[in-house]
Amino acid sequence: MTTTKWNPETYLTFADQRGRPFHELVARIGAEDPRRVVDLGCGPGNLTATLAERWPNARIEAIDSSPEMVDAATAAGVRARLCDVTAWQPDEDVDVVLSNAVLQWVPGHRELLRGWLTRLRPGAWLAFQVPGNFDAPSHHEIRTLAGSPAWRDRLDGLAMRSPGAVLDAAGYATPLAAVGADVDAWETTYVQRLTGEDPVLDWVSGTALRPIKSVLTQAGWAEFRAELGPRLRTAYPRQADGVTWFPFRRIFVVARRRD
């Protein structure tokens, strides 16, 4: 999984839009009184903290591979620890495992999901959500600029696709059902209402552009953003009322291990 430094404050700039898929995912989990709930890739912990309201008797735990995010989650009152999701395995008392917008960073995560599900006890739940927007205009413009002669060498051929090779809903449902799960899988495209001078640039700066930022100097990062901004404003024009509409596709899966 990527070790590129995360900035909790930047990530939380769009907390409402980033949080909505999490709540819609959790709403589809049918666990009534789980003993232990684990959030894989908890980020700054603001969403993990809400799980105690849904399951007040459960032991809520969280992991993240970013020290900055673990510190932020701990400050938010979440029992969080530093761990890469590829190294995590469920203990026998884990009744709910969830992961929100994390697995797109993890190569081979389909096999990881199958492994988690087979280790869960009958009746336990596995739920996750991943972005499915890697062919959207925003990512196309990032890849085009990053691959241009002016930037190709400076970015050392950095690829700007999902390292985790995100699948569609059926692509996840089929293998999970095959190892003994009842699966609910769906896709949603949110037409997000953004405001500001460069809202799409600000959005991708907190997520998709992190690998690029990590290999550039501060001046290079400012230069790249300055070149990318006009491209994104053209791809996502601001309306007369100041709103920029930003379609964003996400894939959801909720699986229950059969009894």
Secondary structure as the mmCIF struct_conf table of DSSP 4:
data_model
#
loop_
_struct_conf.conf_type_id
_struct_conf.id
_struct_conf.beg_label_comp_id
_struct_conf.beg_label_asym_id
_struct_conf.beg_label_seq_id
_struct_conf.end_label_comp_id
_struct_conf.end_label_asym_id
_struct_conf.end_label_seq_id
HELX_LH_PP_P HELX_LH_PP_P1 THR A 4 TRP A 6
HELX_RH_AL_P HELX_RH_AL_P1 PRO A 8 TYR A 11
HELX_RH_3T_P HELX_RH_3T_P1 LEU A 12 PHE A 14
HELX_RH_AL_P HELX_RH_AL_P2 ALA A 15 ALA A 27
TURN_TY1_P TURN_TY1_P1 ARG A 28 ARG A 28
BEND BEND1 GLU A 32 ASP A 33
BEND BEND2 ARG A 35 ARG A 35
STRN STRN1 ARG A 36 LEU A 40
BEND BEND3 GLY A 41 GLY A 41
TURN_TY1_P TURN_TY1_P2 GLY A 43 PRO A 44
BEND BEND4 GLY A 45 GLY A 45
TURN_TY1_P TURN_TY1_P3 ASN A 46 LEU A 47
HELX_RH_3T_P HELX_RH_3T_P2 THR A 48 THR A 50
HELX_RH_AL_P HELX_RH_AL_P3 LEU A 51 ARG A 54
TURN_TY1_P TURN_TY1_P4 PRO A 56 ASN A 57
BEND BEND5 ALA A 58 ALA A 58
STRN STRN2 ARG A 59 ASP A 64
BEND BEND6 SER A 65 SER A 65
HELX_RH_AL_P HELX_RH_AL_P4 PRO A 67 ALA A 75
TURN_TY1_P TURN_TY1_P5 ALA A 76 GLY A 77
STRN STRN3 ALA A 80 LEU A 82
HELX_RH_3T_P HELX_RH_3T_P3 VAL A 85 ALA A 87
TURN_TY1_P TURN_TY1_P6 GLU A 92 ASP A 93
STRN STRN4 VAL A 94 ASN A 100
BEND BEND7 ALA A 101 ALA A 101
HELX_RH_3T_P HELX_RH_3T_P4 LEU A 103 TRP A 105
BEND BEND8 VAL A 106 VAL A 106
TURN_TY1_P TURN_TY1_P7 PRO A 107 GLY A 108
HELX_RH_AL_P HELX_RH_AL_P5 HIS A 109 ARG A 119
BEND BEND9 LEU A 120 LEU A 120
HELX_LH_PP_P HELX_LH_PP_P2 ARG A 121 ARG A 121
TURN_TY1_P TURN_TY1_P8 PRO A 122 GLY A 123
STRN STRN5 TRP A 125 PRO A 131
TURN_TY1_P TURN_TY1_P9 PHE A 134 ASP A 135
BEND BEND10 ALA A 136 ALA A 136
HELX_RH_AL_P HELX_RH_AL_P6 PRO A 137 ALA A 146
TURN_TY1_P TURN_TY1_P10 GLY A 147 GLY A 147
BEND BEND11 SER A 148 SER A 148
HELX_RH_AL_P HELX_RH_AL_P7 PRO A 149 ARG A 152
TURN_TY1_P TURN_TY1_P11 ASP A 153 GLY A 157
BEND BEND12 ARG A 161 ARG A 161
TURN_TY1_P TURN_TY1_P12 PRO A 163 GLY A 164
HELX_RH_AL_P HELX_RH_AL_P8 ALA A 169 ALA A 178
TURN_TY1_P TURN_TY1_P13 VAL A 179 VAL A 179
BEND BEND13 GLY A 180 GLY A 180
STRN STRN6 ALA A 181 THR A 195
BEND BEND14 GLY A 196 ASP A 198
HELX_RH_AL_P HELX_RH_AL_P9 PRO A 199 SER A 205
TURN_TY1_P TURN_TY1_P14 GLY A 206 LEU A 209
HELX_RH_AL_P HELX_RH_AL_P10 ARG A 210 VAL A 215
BEND BEND15 LEU A 216 LEU A 216
HELX_RH_AL_P HELX_RH_AL_P11 GLN A 218 ALA A 235
BEND BEND16 TYR A 236 TYR A 236
HELX_LH_PP_P HELX_LH_PP_P3 PRO A 237 PRO A 237
STRN STRN7 ARG A 238 ARG A 238
HELX_LH_PP_P HELX_LH_PP_P4 GLN A 239 GLN A 239
TURN_TY1_P TURN_TY1_P15 ALA A 240 ASP A 241
BEND BEND17 GLY A 242 GLY A 242
STRN STRN8 VAL A 243 ARG A 257
#
